[in-house]
Amino acid sequence: MTISGEVPYHLLVGARTGFLATAQPDVPITTPIAQTIQMGAKSIDLVDIGGAPMPTENKGRTQVKEFIEKKMTVTPKNWDITVGISYNAVQDDQTGELDRKVRAAGDNFRLDMAQKAFQALNDGDATINFGAGYDGLAFYHDAHVDPGAQYITGQDNKDSLALSLTNFETVRVKAMQAKNDQGNFTDYIYDLLVVSPADERAAAQICDNREDSTTANRAINPYAGKLKYAVTTQFDSGAWVLVASSAPVKPILIAVRETPSLQAAWFDPNGPDGGMYYFKFYGRYNHFYGDWRLAWMGKS
């Protein structure tokens, strides 16, 4: 960390403590859809050995079943926020201004990581913004086939259906029939419906209304109480995704090389209002896709 000797110590302490009061290595708001991976190097390979083989009948000879390994290389991106406070503000004992700015910086790092996680969940039907999945395809694709998998027919986790109880059921049934690379059903519990603000009412009807709101014959809604919904502004209008949020792994991976923190502080005597004290906060992280079976796009 580069610190100029011209920056008063009490300002440095305030900058560090104010920032750390908000900045967290994890992103709680994204817990249902994302998990944080701490990187020990500038680039790491994430390796998954795939699904475990199921038992087979013993016929008096050894029957070896192989794991199907998958690998994906992740690298961080660099992010920073620089905030400043004038010399006159410090002399006039207005350091509460610095505290507010620093805390806002901490909040915005956390907000940025969260927003990008939901944006990645929205943008997975293409590879432009967050890259491809481990299989080299868009995260949402109509022909996923893991290399070496025990199934041949491509699996489809991408649809273009407006959110309704009927269309939700179509996507949910397809998701529950997903198979892992060994050709076995994953049996994931799809318990989170993520929607744009435009579909909040429709999501509430599916998740909370015990009756089918599309009929007048008091037909039951079998999904009420079985899942929750989340509304995010990072989704395109009308977009919705069904997520297995209780699975031990998540569809979005946040790879963190450096947790955001105070990196440098300096004084510019030529700045306005008697000169400026500057504080630069810096972090290195990036967002990637995990197992595509954990999220099913109902509509982009």
Secondary structure, DSSP 8 states (H G I E B T S, - for coil): -EE-TTS-HHHHHHHHHHHHTT--SS-GGGTTTEEEEE-SSSSEEEEE-----------SS--------EEEEE--EEEEEEEEEEHHHHHTT-THHHHHHHHHHHHHHHHHHHHHHHHHHHHTTSSTTT---TTSS-SS-S-B--TT-S--S-B--B------HHHHHHHHHHHHT-B-TTS-B------EEEE-GGGHHHHHHHHH-SB-TT-SS--B-TTTTT-EEEE-TTS-TT-EEEE-TTSSS-SEEEEEEEEEEEEEEEEETTSTTT-EEEEEEEEEEEEEE--GGGEEEEE-
